[in-house]
Every structure is written in structure tokens, then in C-alpha cells.
């Protein structure tokens, strides 16, 4: 399978045709099982023949080139300082909104660009190549896959018209409140509750690791409406900033993606109107699983671009840096690291495009999303480690902007389901 590198001049692409074998997942909670079968996940008959074409149209090339020019010219300022001080770049966020980044996959009728999944991940890859602020990119991805996507697929017409235009143009910042202090990988063991009283739901509980929490105008909050039903008793709610009873508390300091703010959020008798129920009551597990499938498949698209940029940086350094009378790239151990980086970049890009193409052509991507997230996360961390080693002591210095890449990459093995959870998902889909 050959695909175009978006960070190099466009070139012709061949069609990849091969057989894909799958195993239907075992039965699970009805909401989760429905999500695995529906929309963004599920399985197809074994041995289906798939043909994938990654050749870009003139319109796609124009968009991707525009994304690269925009990001390189307008998003790379004060990155070192903002990372050091954990400052979110509001101005860059607004520029991205004006360009259309936050609305890439949203239908045009709601203010988005209406891009298909493959074009969307390709654009995010180009964004990751041209923009060095991984925290900004992480906030954009959290916004896209945990707030925007659930609204697109599960929101009522009134909810879509009210929120999506602002979410697309950057005037509304979205986030997701799912994780709790005692509910991490066991995502559905929530203690936050929502009790219906008249025309309102009363939410009580606490959430942690809420990306965009300190700056969010709208949160998708998951709470249990009926504990006796387990995962099928969970519902999702749209909770606006400054809602009475909602308190965005302690801002969390992180190792990496420091320019993406994160916080704890507390709910004490927080009243939410019934029209802000997202999807059906008891449909939270389905909604979460569906949006998480999108997130796992797409959230590291920008990391592929970042890896490509790191690869090119290392090649330049290995050719320019002289030791022992020759460029260090002539030493086999250095060259081998760069070769390994190249292989990781290409394999990651292939898996990303594979996921994007399948998402746009059929329903079965639950397995592919987990594999894509697992593989790219591992490759990103390893590429960053090699980049530091190639640069030696300079790679450890802040001014060279390589050590920050590693700090930003490590979290990819934790968020959106740890790498261990991805392996569990893949094993279960293989019938193990």
C-alpha cells in the first residue's frame, strides 16, 4: 500500500487492495454492543475484499496545502514560553476556528467544512507537521472528538443549530467530562448521578482530567440516571459554562501538552434543562463508545505530522553535525535510528489513512481505531526518544524543541484509553 506523504510535494498514489479478516466481538452491554455495531464501529463478513485509493483530488490538495501554510505562518509563536508557563493560546485557537479546523468533519449546514474522515485526518496530519504547539492541537482534538462529534451524530436538530456553528468557528470551546477519581479505564463505573425532577436533571458528582475544563464553554457530561442498569443507565448532558452548581476547580499541572488546560470539575445540585439531554436517556454508553471510536482513530493524526517533522529535523542534524571527521549520519547506529523513524512514520500514516478510508466507506472501525491509536502512540514516543538520542545533549535542551516533543508524546499512551486497554480491545475482537 502506497500513500502520499502530506508533508512532501503531492505525488501519485496507487490503490491498495487486500483482504481484511475480522472476528465479531463478544456480546457486552447493549449500549456498548450497539455502538460496536453501529455508525463508527462493528464488523463485516470475513474475507471481504477492500480497495483503497489515497490519491488526493485537486480540492483536497488545495485544502491540505492551505492548512500547512496557515499553521506554519500563524501558529508557531511563543511556543516555548507558553509551554513553560502552561498558557493556552486563545488567539491561535480563534485563528484555527476562522480557518475552519474545528469544523472539518461537520456538515456545511451547521457551519463546518463537511470533510470526509480521510480528508479530515489528512488535514490534521498536515496541521501537526506545520504547528509545533502540541497542546493546542490536543485541545482541538478533544474539542472535535468528545464534544463536536457527539453533537453531530446524537444531537437534536435544535441542539445542532444552537451549538455547532460556534463550535466550528471557535467562539465556543467544547470538552468532555467522563473520567472520575475512581473511574478511569473502568469508564462506566460512574458515581456521578443525574436525577430527573420535573423538566430538569439534577447532577451531583465530580470529574477529573477534563481537557479544556478551565476554558470550556460547553461540556458533554456523563452521569448515571439508573445505577441498576449498569452501563445502560448512563446518560450524556450538554452543560454550559457557569451553570449553577457547576464548579471548575483545580487546574491540573501536566508533564506534557502543557498548553492544553485540564481541570477537575465538580457538580453540586447542578440543574440542567431536559432539552440538554444528549441522545436518549440511558444512551450514554452508546454515545461514549461511538465518540471514543472516533477519538481513538483520529486523535493522533497530528502526531503523524509531528513525527514527519522530527524525522526531517533529525536528517538535517545528522548531515550537519560532524564528529570524528564526518557527519554523524554516516555512523551506522545513528543512521539506523533514522531508518527506524522513517518506518514508524510510514506505518503510522498507512494505519491512519486506512482507518480514515474505512470510516468513510463502511461501519466497521472499532478494531481499526484501537490498532491505529495503539500503534501511533508507541511510534510517536519511540521517534521522540530517538530524536533526543540523535541530538545528544542538545536534544535535552529546551531551545532545540526536541525534549518537549517527548513530553507531549508520552501522554498519548494514556489518554483515550491506555495502550493496555487498546490491546485488550484488539484481543477481544480477535476472539481471545
N, C-alpha and C positions, 0 to 999 in steps of 0.2 A: 504494500500500500504506500503510495507516494502522495504527499500533500504539500501545499505551498507554504513556505515559511513566511509569515506575515511581516517579519522584520527585515526581510530582504526584498529586492525587486520581484514583482509578481512573475511567476513562470507557469508554464503549462502543468497541469496535474493529470495523472492517469486515474482511471476508475479502478477501485479496489473491489474485487468480487471474491467472496469466500463464504464458507459455511459457518454458521454460528449454532452451537448446541447449548440448550438450556434445560434446567430442571425446575419444575413448578415448585414454589415454596410451600412448606407445610402450613397447615391451617393455623391461624392465630386469631387474635381478637377481631371481631367483624369489621371494625373501623379500619384497623391496620391492614387486614386482608383485602378489603375493598380498595384501599389506596395502592396496594401492591399490584392489583389487577387493573386499576383504572388510570386513565389520563397519562400520568408520567411514569407509570410502572406496570409490572405484570410480566407475563411470559408468553412466548409464542411456541408454535409446534417445533419440535426438534428438527434440525437439519434444514431449516429454511435458508434459501439462497438469497443473500443480500448484495446489492450493488450500490456502492457509494461513490459519488462524484464530488470531489473537493475543488473543482475548478471554479474560480471566482468570476462572476459576471462583471461587466463594466461598472454597474451600480455598486456592487459590493466592494470592488477595488477602490472606487471613489470614496466610499464611506470609511474604509479601513485606513486609507492614506490620510483622510481628513482627521480621523481620530489621532493618528500618530503626530501629525503637525500640531494639532491643538494641544495635546498633552505635553509635548516637548517644549513648546513655546510658552505655555501659560500655567503649568502646574508645578514646575521644579524650582521653587524659590523658598528659602528659609527651611529647607527640609531638615538639615542637621539641627538647627536651633529648635524647631518645633518638636522634633523627636526628643531632644534633651529635656525640654520643658513640658512635654506632653500636651502640646497645643494642637487643637483641631483647626484645620484651615477652612473656615467658613467661606472665605472668598473663593477658594478653589472649588468648593462644593457647589456654590452658586454658578460658577462658570461651567461646571460639568452639567448642571441642570439646564442651563441655557443652550448648551450644545446638544443635549438630548441623551446623555449617557444613562441617567436614571430611568429613562423611558424606553430603552432599547427594545425590550420584549413586549411592551404594552401596545395594544391596538391603537391605531391613529385616532379613532373616535373618542378616546379618553385622553388624548394629549401625548401619546407615545409615538415611537418610530415604527412600530409594527414589524420588527425584525423577527425572522425565524430563529430557532435555537442555535443553529450552526453559525449564522452570521453574528448572533449576539455574543457567543463565546469567542469568536474570532476578533470581534471588536474589543472585547475585554482583554484578550491576549495582547492586542496592539497597545491598549491603554497601559497594561503592565510593563510593556517594553519601554514606552516613552515616558512614563511617570515614575519617579523614584519614591514617591510618598506611599508606601505600602499601607500605612494606617488609613489614609484617605480612601484607598482602593478597598480596604477591608470594610470600612463604613458603608461605601457604596454597595458592596456585595450583600452585606447584612440587610440593608435597606431594600435591595432588589428582591432577594430570595425569601426573606422572612416577613416582609410587610407588603410589598407590591404584588408579588406572585399570588399569595393567598387571596388578595382582593380581586385580582384578575379572574381567578378560577372559582372562587367561592363567594365573592361579594354579591350583594343585591344590586340591581341597577341603580338604586338611589345611592348606595354606598360608593359605587364606582364613580358616579358623576360627582359626588361630593369630595372624594379624596384623591382619586387617581391623577387628575390634572396637576394638582400641587405636588404630589409625589414624583411626577415625571419632570416637572420644571425646576425642582429643587427648593421650592418655597415651603414644602412640608418634608420633614425628615422622619423616616419610619424606623421602627425597631421591633424586636420580638422579646417577650418575657415568658420564657418557658422554664429554664433551669431554676432549681431551688437549692438551698443549702444541703438538703438531704436527698435531692433528686437530680442526679447528673446523667450518667449513662442509662440508669433506670428511669427513662424520661417520663413514663406515665404514672409514677408513684407520687403524684402531686398531693400536697396538703392544702394548697390554696383553694378556697371554695367560692362558689357563686350561688347565691340563694335568690330565687325569684320572689319578689314582693311587688305585687301589682304590675305596673308597667316597667319596672326596673329590676336589675340584678344587683345584689349587694356582694361585693368581692372583698374577701379577707385573706391575707397571707403575705408572703414575701417571695421575691425573685432575686436571683443573683446572676452575675456575668451578663448583664443586659447591655449588649453592644448598642451604642448610640444613646444609651439611657439618659445621660446628662443633657443631651441636645435634642432629643426626640420630641416631635410634635404629636406623634401618634404611635402607640404601641399595640401590637397584637398580643393579648394576654390570654394565657391558657389557665383554666380553673375547672375544678370538679363540681359538677352540679348534682351528681348522684354517685356516691362512693361505692354503693352496692353493685354498680355496673362495671367497675374497673375502668379500663381504657375507654369503653363506650359511654362512660359517664362524664367525659371531659368535653368542655366547650371552649370556643375561642371568642374573644371580645375585642372590639376596637375601643381603646381607651385613649382619650385625648389628654394632652398636656394640661396640667393644672386642674384636672378633675378633682372635686372634693374627695378627700380620703386617700388620694394617691400621693406618695411622698418619694421623690427621687433622692435617695440618701447618699451614703458614702461613695465618692468616686474612687474606683479601683486603680491602683498603680500596677503596671504590667511590665514584663521583661521586654516584649516587642510590640509591634504595631501600636506604639505609644501615642501616635497622633489620632488614633481612633478611641474616643472616650467610652468608658464602660462603668457601670454603676450597679448598686443594689437598689431595688425598688420595693417599697412597702405599700400594702393596701389595707386600710383600716376603715371598714364600712364604706368602701368606695362605691358610689352609686353610678351605674351605667344604664342608659336607656335601652329598652329591649330591641330597638331598631339597630343597636350597635352589636348585637349578636352576629358573629361572622359565620355564615353557613347555618347548618341546622343545630339545634340543641342536642348535645351528645355526639356531634360530628367532629369534635376537636382532634381525635386521634387520626381520623382520615385526613383532615386538613393538614395536621402537622407532618404526617408521613409523606404526604404529597409534596408539600413545600420543602421538606428536608431532602427529598429526592432531587428536586431542582437544585437546592443549595449544594449538595454533595457533588453533583455533576458539573456545576458552573463556578463555584466559589474560588477555585484555584486556576481559573482561566488566566487571570492576570499574572499568576505565579509562573506560568509557562513563558510569558513575555519577559518577566524578570530574570528567569534562568537564561533566556537567549541573550539578554543584555550582559549578564555576568559572564557568559561564555565568551562573548566578543571582547569584553574588558580583559579577561584572562589571556586571550590570544594576543592582544596588543601588548600587554605587560610582558608576557613570555618572550615576545620578539624584541622588545626594547630593553629589558633588564639583562645586563651582561654579568656573568660570573665565570671565573676560570677561563676568560678569554673568548667566551661565546655566549650567545643568547641562551637563557635558561630553558627555552622551549626545545633546545637541541638535546637536553638531557632526557633520557627515556622516562624517568619517573615523573617528571613534570609533564611531558607530552602525554603520558598515559592518563593522567588526571584530566587533562583537557579532552582527550578522546572519550573518556567515561562521561564527562559533562555533556558532550555532543550527543552521545547515545541516549542519555537521560532526557535531554531536551526533545529530541525527535520522538522517542517513545511516548513521552508525556503529551506532546502535541497530537500524535496519532490517536491516543486514547481520548483526549478531549474532543477532537473532531468526530471521532467515532460516536461518542455519546451525543454530541450536538446533532449529527445527522440522524441518528436513530430517534432522538426526541422529536424531530420534525417530521418523521415518516411513520412512526408507529407508537405503540404504548409501552413496550417492554424495555424500560431502562433502569429498573430498580437495582438489578445486578450491576449494570454498567456504571451507574452513578457511584456505587460503593467502590468498584475497582478503580475508577478514574480518580476519586478522591484519595484513596489509599496510595496509589502509585505516584501521583504528582506530589503529594506531601513528602513521601520518602525521597523522591528525586530532588525536590527543592532543598531540603535540609542537606543532603549529601553534596549537591552542587555548591551550596554556600560554604560548607566545610572545606571543600577542595579549593574554592576561590581564595579563602583565607590562607590556606597552606601554600598555594602558589605565590601569593603576595608576601608571604613570610611575615616579618614584624610589621611591615606597612599595612598588611591586611587587618592587623589587630588595632590599628589606629582609626579613630573616628573620622578624620578628614578624608580617608580613602573611600569611605561609604561602603565598605565590604562587610565589616563586622555587624553593621545594622541589618544587612540582609539576612544574616544568620539568625539574629534575634527575632526578626519578623517571621522567618520561616518556621521556627520550631513550633509555634502555636498551631500551625496547620495540621499537626498530628494529634491535636486535642479538640479543636472546635468542630462543630457539625458532626460530632461522633468521632471518638478517638480511632486511631488506626487499628486498635484491637477490636473495637466494635465493627469496623468495616470488614475485618477478617471474619468475624462471627457471622455477619450478614452474608458474605460470599460463601462461607462454608455451608450455611443453612440453605442457600439457593442451589448448592450443588448436591443437596440431599444428605449432608453429613450431620 
